[in-house]
Amino acid sequence: DSKFTPSLNNLGQLALTRRNPREALDYFRRSIEIDPQNLMAHLQMAGIYERVFGIPTRALEHCHEVLRVQPNHETARDCVTRLTTGRSGNGP
């Protein structure tokens, strides 16, 4: 039920503040399972994969999914540019 996605996103954020990225990924993944177009959850997962785990291919998958839903999403476009060109900058 999509009414749970904000709670799952909040739990993911809380897990990040507690420095538990694996738990955060689980909450964001569950949120996306309920609502595949949950842009915030996709961006959070991209940031975790990029900055915490150093897996740019997984980060790109999530940034591309955001762009599929919202083609002009600036943060997702910056993420794709950064990850495909190696340009440094802030993560999603």
C-alpha positions as CSV (number, residue, x, y, z in Angstrom):
1,D,0.0,0.0,0.0
2,S,1.5,3.3,-1.1
3,K,0.5,5.0,2.1
4,F,3.5,3.2,3.8
5,T,6.1,4.6,1.4
6,P,6.7,7.9,3.4
7,S,7.2,5.8,6.6
8,L,9.6,3.5,4.9
9,N,11.5,6.5,3.5
10,N,11.7,8.0,7.0
11,L,13.0,4.7,8.4
12,G,15.6,4.7,5.6
13,Q,16.7,8.2,6.5
14,L,16.8,7.2,10.2
15,A,19.0,4.2,9.4
16,L,21.3,6.6,7.5
17,T,21.6,8.9,10.5
18,R,22.5,5.9,12.6
19,R,25.2,5.0,10.0
20,N,23.5,1.8,8.9
21,P,23.4,2.0,5.1
22,R,22.5,-1.7,4.6
23,E,19.4,-1.2,6.7
24,A,18.6,2.0,4.9
25,L,18.9,0.2,1.5
26,D,16.4,-2.3,2.8
27,Y,13.8,0.3,3.7
28,F,14.3,2.2,0.4
29,R,14.1,-1.0,-1.6
30,R,10.8,-1.9,0.2
31,S,9.5,1.5,-0.6
32,I,10.3,1.1,-4.3
33,E,8.7,-2.3,-4.3
34,I,5.4,-0.6,-3.2
35,D,5.9,2.4,-5.5
36,P,8.4,1.9,-8.3
37,Q,8.3,5.6,-9.2
38,N,9.3,6.7,-5.7
39,L,12.0,9.2,-6.8
40,M,13.2,10.0,-3.3
41,A,13.9,6.4,-2.6
42,H,15.7,5.9,-5.9
43,L,17.9,8.9,-5.3
44,Q,18.7,7.8,-1.7
45,M,19.7,4.4,-3.0
46,A,21.9,6.0,-5.7
47,G,23.7,8.0,-3.1
48,I,24.3,5.0,-0.9
49,Y,25.6,2.9,-3.7
50,E,27.8,5.7,-4.9
51,R,29.2,7.2,-1.7
52,V,29.0,4.3,0.8
53,F,29.6,1.2,-1.3
54,G,31.4,2.6,-4.3
55,I,29.2,0.8,-6.8
56,P,28.6,3.4,-9.5
57,T,26.7,1.0,-11.8
58,R,24.0,0.5,-9.2
59,A,23.9,4.2,-8.5
60,L,23.4,4.9,-12.2
61,E,20.5,2.4,-12.4
62,H,18.6,4.4,-9.8
63,C,19.5,7.7,-11.4
64,H,18.3,6.5,-14.7
65,E,15.0,5.3,-13.2
66,V,14.4,8.8,-11.8
67,L,15.0,10.2,-15.3
68,R,12.7,7.7,-16.9
69,V,9.9,9.0,-14.6
70,Q,11.0,12.7,-14.6
71,P,13.4,13.4,-17.5
72,N,14.4,16.9,-16.4
73,H,15.2,15.9,-12.7
74,E,18.3,18.0,-12.1
75,T,19.8,15.9,-9.3
76,A,19.4,12.7,-11.3
77,R,20.9,14.3,-14.4
78,D,23.9,15.6,-12.3
79,C,24.3,12.1,-10.9
80,V,24.4,10.5,-14.4
81,T,26.9,13.1,-15.7
82,R,29.1,12.7,-12.7
83,L,29.1,8.9,-12.8
84,T,29.6,8.7,-16.5
85,T,32.3,11.3,-16.8
86,G,34.1,10.9,-13.5
87,R,33.5,14.5,-12.6
88,S,33.5,14.9,-8.9
89,G,30.7,16.6,-7.0
90,N,27.9,16.1,-4.5
91,G,26.0,12.8,-4.7
92,P,22.3,12.5,-5.2
